[in-house]
Amino acid sequence: MYKHFFKRFIDFCLSSVLIFLFSPIYLIVTVWLYFANKGAGIFFLQQRPGKDGKLFIIIKYKSMTDERDSDGRLLSDAQRLTKIGYFIRATSIDELPQLFNVLKGEMSLIGPRPLLTEYLPYYNDRERIRHTVRPGITGYTQVNGRNNLSWDERLEMDVKYVETISFKTDAKIVVKTILRVLSRKDVQVITGDQKTSKLSQQRQVKNIK
């Protein structure tokens, strides 16, 4: 009953309340990024797979400028990451706009993180179970190792979460998420230069072997 009804009901109610409570933060960060990003925009929008693999547009605060070199090529992510961009990533403030994804029913407060669409061909049948529920802003994997885990470990944790969803588990994840955000434990500010296509690269190597 919780998984199929109350979870969505709680998501809708809590996301509505949190959007209202965080409205001053939304205003401050939006204005700050408007100037810091040098015309590159405030929001980062990208397609991600949601429940049943249906694609949706995830919303995050944009942490980098669109600055280019003399040849018109984008500078490296590390060069384009602004000071406020680093700050909002390190504090997870960049994730706050996803509350609107939750409100719309595209995401849940708790669930497997929605990964890049390019990873879809590399999941095995068991790992695809993670797409039978709405993806989350935070999840079991994020409070149990996060970037310190291998891809296989992360995906297996996602599946185990889906198989054992309960209000008690979600409540524990919420508490752990708050504590980890405040302490910044297991948080790594990784740029796209460092993380692009890691899963697909690993799975391609396995397929070759």
C-alpha positions in Angstrom: 0.0 0.0 0.0 2.8 2.4 0.9 4.7 1.8 -2.3 1.7 2.1 -4.6 -0.2 4.9 -3.0 1.1 6.6 0.2 4.6 7.1 -1.1 3.3 9.3 -4.0 0.8 11.1 -1.6 3.7 11.9 0.8 5.9 13.0 -2.1 3.2 15.5 -3.3 2.5 16.9 0.1 6.1 17.2 1.2 7.4 18.7 -2.1 4.7 21.3 -2.0 5.6 22.3 1.6 9.4 22.3 0.9 9.1 24.4 -2.3 7.2 27.0 -0.2 9.8 26.8 2.7 12.8 27.0 0.3 11.4 29.8 -1.7 13.8 32.4 -0.2 16.7 30.1 -1.1 15.4 29.7 -4.7 15.2 33.4 -5.0 18.7 34.1 -3.7 20.4 31.3 -5.7 18.5 32.2 -8.9 19.6 35.9 -8.7 23.2 34.9 -7.8 23.5 32.4 -10.6 22.0 34.9 -13.1 25.1 37.0 -12.6 27.7 34.3 -11.8 27.0 32.2 -14.9 27.7 35.1 -17.3 24.6 34.6 -19.5 24.8 30.8 -19.5 21.4 30.5 -17.9 20.3 29.5 -14.4 19.0 25.9 -14.8 20.6 22.7 -16.1 18.0 20.7 -18.0 18.6 17.1 -19.3 16.7 14.1 -20.3 16.8 11.2 -17.8 15.0 7.9 -17.6 12.2 7.8 -15.1 9.6 5.2 -14.0 9.3 2.4 -16.6 12.2 4.0 -18.5 10.0 7.0 -19.6 12.2 10.0 -20.3 11.6 13.3 -18.5 13.5 16.5 -18.1 15.4 16.7 -14.9 15.9 20.2 -13.4 19.0 21.3 -11.6 20.8 24.6 -10.9 23.5 25.2 -13.4 26.9 25.4 -11.8 29.1 26.2 -14.9 29.4 29.0 -17.4 29.5 28.5 -21.2 32.8 30.1 -21.7 34.8 29.1 -24.7 38.4 29.4 -25.9 39.7 31.4 -28.9 38.6 28.6 -31.3 35.1 28.6 -30.0 35.4 25.4 -28.0 34.0 25.1 -24.5 36.6 25.3 -21.8 37.0 22.3 -19.5 34.3 21.7 -16.9 36.9 22.5 -14.2 37.6 25.9 -15.7 33.9 26.7 -16.2 32.8 25.7 -12.6 32.1 28.9 -10.7 32.7 29.5 -7.0 28.9 29.5 -6.4 28.7 26.4 -8.6 31.1 24.6 -6.4 29.2 25.7 -3.3 25.8 24.6 -4.5 27.2 21.3 -5.6 29.0 20.7 -2.3 25.9 21.6 -0.3 23.5 19.8 -2.7 21.6 23.0 -3.3 21.8 22.4 -7.0 19.4 19.5 -6.5 16.6 21.6 -5.0 14.8 22.4 -8.3 14.1 18.7 -8.6 11.3 19.2 -6.0 9.3 20.5 -9.0 10.0 17.1 -10.7 8.6 15.4 -7.6 5.6 17.7 -7.6 4.9 16.8 -11.2 5.1 13.1 -10.5 8.3 12.5 -12.5 10.4 11.8 -9.5 10.1 10.8 -5.8 11.8 12.3 -2.8 13.4 8.9 -2.2 14.4 6.4 -4.9 17.3 5.4 -7.3 19.0 8.4 -8.8 18.1 9.0 -12.5 21.2 8.3 -14.4 22.2 9.3 -17.9 20.2 8.0 -20.9 23.4 6.7 -22.5 23.7 4.1 -19.8 20.4 2.4 -20.7 21.8 -0.2 -23.1 24.3 -1.4 -20.5 21.9 -2.5 -17.7 21.3 -6.2 -17.2 17.8 -7.5 -16.5 18.2 -7.3 -12.7 19.5 -3.7 -12.8 16.5 -2.6 -14.9 14.4 -3.2 -11.9 15.5 0.2 -10.7 13.3 1.7 -13.3 10.1 0.1 -12.0 9.8 3.0 -9.5 10.1 6.8 -9.7 13.7 8.0 -9.5 14.6 10.0 -6.4 16.3 13.2 -5.3 18.2 11.0 -2.8 18.2 7.3 -2.2 19.6 4.3 -0.4 22.8 4.4 -2.4 23.4 8.1 -1.7 23.5 7.5 2.0 25.5 4.3 1.9 28.7 5.2 0.1 27.6 7.4 -2.8 30.6 8.1 -5.0 32.9 5.8 -3.1 31.0 2.7 -4.5 31.6 1.0 -7.8 28.9 1.1 -10.4 28.0 -2.5 -9.8 27.6 -1.9 -6.1 25.4 1.2 -6.7 23.1 -0.5 -9.1 22.7 -3.6 -6.8 21.8 -1.3 -3.9 19.2 0.5 -6.1 17.6 -2.9 -6.9 17.6 -4.0 -3.3 15.9 -0.7 -2.3 13.2 -1.2 -4.9 12.6 -4.8 -3.7 12.2 -3.7 0.0 10.6 -0.3 -0.2 8.9 0.7 3.1 8.0 3.9 5.0 10.6 3.0 7.6 13.4 2.7 5.1 12.5 6.0 3.4 12.3 7.7 6.8 15.8 6.5 7.6 17.1 7.7 4.3 15.7 11.1 4.9 17.4 11.4 8.2 20.7 10.1 6.9 20.5 12.5 3.9 20.0 15.5 6.1 23.0 14.5 8.3 25.2 13.8 5.3 24.4 17.1 3.6 25.1 19.0 6.9 28.4 17.1 7.4 29.2 16.9 3.6 30.1 13.3 4.2 30.8 11.2 1.0 30.2 14.3 -1.1 32.6 14.8 -4.0 32.3 17.7 -6.4 33.1 15.8 -9.6 33.1 17.6 -12.9 31.8 16.1 -16.2 35.4 15.8 -17.4 36.0 13.3 -14.6 32.8 11.3 -14.6 31.5 11.2 -18.2 30.4 7.7 -19.4 32.1 5.8 -16.6 29.4 3.2 -16.5 29.3 2.7 -20.3 33.1 2.5 -20.4 33.1 -0.2 -17.7 30.3 -2.2 -19.3 32.0 -2.0 -22.8 35.2 -3.4 -21.3 33.2 -6.3 -19.7 31.5 -7.0 -23.0 34.8 -7.1 -24.8 36.1 -9.6 -22.2 
